[in-house]
Every structure is written in structure tokens, then in C-alpha cells.
């Protein structure tokens, strides 16, 4: 990335070095596939890729299963297994959804979007109020982010540059050429600045980001889930509005875009632990809209409150 973390990297001939040809070929093939096949075939292809991946991803299957067992102890083994299988199918579809997001023209992309309720976003835009749009690591997150931009309420995404320069260029282009912008994940000052200026910031507080700047609060059935305090830091310092947002795929293959309520009125900004627990309740609410489409393959409960307990022990 350039020194200005809001400016995507520029194309240069060095990106065409032979060591990057595999990246260009892979994304070129993806762009070709998503543009020549009808959506129903793409949906079937993506889910099939997920099924194949499940056969060869035993470790990730185990992680997803353990996450679901820990989160929903009342579910039967059969219910857990069905969720795992569906989750992997959606994981395969995530690759296709990335291609759709980055390479489809806007007129075609709009055919997949259903604007359920984002009036709260429009109202706050009219007021010039900054919005912390709290989303989750849905497997179709790329589509959700572009959908908000297409609907006129795009914003800034928190971004981690990729090590491969060609991949990084394509990724940045794919995420920004439709209206959204990027902020380096380490640039908290810039995040606060754009919120104070009345912009929107996509923020994902649902993963285990490690012990630093985190507290341990309930998340589903786990009472001591490591949860980021970044949400409260951003909300308190910027005085922004907070809205949970999602874009899960429905049974008709359409993506329902929802950002329907402010949650900052009762948000306990000055109490990091209470704030994290408060946010987790809304994160749970978002995930339960389509639990099979959330990223259960991530070790959500890997960091233990007791530092003497081995990290990741819940997955042994």
C-alpha cells in the first residue's frame, strides 16, 4: 500500500513479472467463469467446490464442528453435521461470490440484491452522521460490501494488504472500483477520522483477534469468548452512530441487504467489557439470520482467558 492508506496501489509493469503469472491466470479464469455462466450454474459450481473441499479439509471440518458444538450445545450431532456440510458448501460459493463482486458489471450485480431495509443508513447520511456499520464474517461478505455501495451507502473497509503485490493490486481494485474505499487495519486514527467526518466504516467485531485489546465475555454458549474492544474505542472516540448490517443469501439466491436499526443509544461505551458483551448480542443476532453462511472455519474460541491454558485447547 502507499503511504496514504486510503489510496489503492497503482498498476506497474513489475506486477507482470513471471512470478505473478499464476495469480493473474487464476483471477482471469475466475473472471471469465463468473461472466459467462448463469448465476444458477455458478451457485451449483460454488457449492460443489465446497463439497470437494470438505473431503480434503479434515482440520477445518474439525474446527467448524467444534465451533458449532461449543456455540450450540443443545443441537444434536446430526444437526451439527448438517450445519457443517452446508457451511462448507457456502465456503466454496464464497470464491464464486468474490468473482461476482469484483468482476460483474453493476447492472448484473443489481439483479442479485434485495434492499430489505437500510433506511437508517440513508437517514444518518442525510444528517452527516458517521456510521460504524457492524457486520460479521459472512462467507458472502464481499457481496455485502459492494451491495451497500451500489445502494448508495458505501464506506471504508478495514483492509489487510496481501503479501503478493499482484494479488494485492487485484484485491484492492476489486474492493474499490465500485465506490468503497480502504483503510489499513492498523490505522485506527484514520478510522476515527472518517467517522468524525460523517463517513461510514465497515467493522467486523465477531472474530477472536487475540488477547491484545480484548476482553472475555459471552458469545453464544461460551461464557469467556475473547472479544475485541475495538468497537468501543471507535464508538467512544468518534461519537458515531452504530448499526448492525448483513447481506445473507436467501433461498431464492438473492442477497438481502439489511441495516435497519441504530444500537448506539444504550451502548455502554466507557465500559469495555459491558460494551463487548452488548455488541456480541447483536453479532449473534446477525449470525442467526443464516448461521450456515458464517465463517465457522475460524477458531473463534482459541484464546483462553487463563494465560496458563494452552491456546487452541478447545480444538484439541
Secondary structure, DSSP 8 states (H G I E B T S, - for coil): --SSTTS-----GGGGSGGGHHHHHHHHHHHHHHHHS-HHHHHHHHHHHHHHHHHH-HHHHHHHHHHHHHH-TTS-HHHHHHHHHHHHHHHHHHHHHHHHHHHS-HHHHGGGEEEEE-HHHHHHHHHT--EEEEE--BTTHHHHHHHHHHTT---EEEE---SSHHHHHHHHHHHHTTS-EEEETT-HHHHHHHHHTT-EEEEE--S---STTEEEEEETTEEEEEEESHHHHHHHHHT-EEEE-B--B-TTS-EEEE---B--TT--TT-HHHHHHHHHHHHHHHHTTSGGGB-TTS-TT-S-SSTTS-TTGGG-
